[in-house]
Amino acid sequence: MSDRPESEIATADALTLLLHNQHALAAAIEEVTKWLSENGVGSVATNAMVAMETLDTNAKALTDAIMRLRQS
């Protein structure tokens, strides 16, 4: 059994679920972006790419936070 408080475990678990959701959203945006690019809506595709970059940046921060919680 872990010596970590239950709140840390619950927080890490919740962040993990959020991270999984974030990956799913990124995959969906990527599919829409591909479709937009292929159908001549490049400006909208560019905006979608910016959104994906934000998701990637935040995913890295979430991963770091999860790792810190799980290792403490």
N, C-alpha and C positions, 0 to 999 in steps of 0.2 A: 504494500500500500504506500502511496505517495505521502511525503511530508508536506506537500504544497497545500495551501488552503483550497477548499472546494471552489471558492470564488475565482481563483486564478485558473483552475481547470475549466470551469464553466465559461470564463471569458475567452480562453484559448479555443474552446470548442465552438463558441459563437463566432469568433473571428474566422475560424476555419470555414464555417458554413458561408459566411459573407464572402470569403475569398473564392469559394466554389461558385457562388452566384456571380461574382465579378468575372470569372473565367467564362461562364456560360454567356453572359451579356456581351463580352468581347467577341466570342465566337459568332454570336448572332449579328453583331454590328459588322463584323468582317464579311459575313455572307451578303448582307445588304449592300455594303460598300462595293463588293465585287460586282453585284448586279447593277448598281448605279453606274459604275465605271464602264461596264459592258454596254450599257444602254444610253450612253451619251450625256449623263448627268454628272459630269466631272466635278463641278463646284460643290455639289452636295456630298459627293464621295470624299472630297477633301475635308469637309467638315466632319464627316464620320471618322476619318482617319485621325483627326485631332482628338476626338472623343476616345478613340481606342488608345491613343498615347497616354491620355489621362488615366484610363483604366489600368494600363500597364504600370505607370508610375505608382499609383495607389496600391496595386497588387504587390509590388515590391515592399512597400511600407507595411502592408498588412502581414506579409510573410515574415518580415523582420520582427514585428510585434509578437506574432504567434510563437516564433522561435524563442524569443526572450522569455515569454511566459512559460513555455514548456520546459525551458532549461533552468528556470529559477527554482 
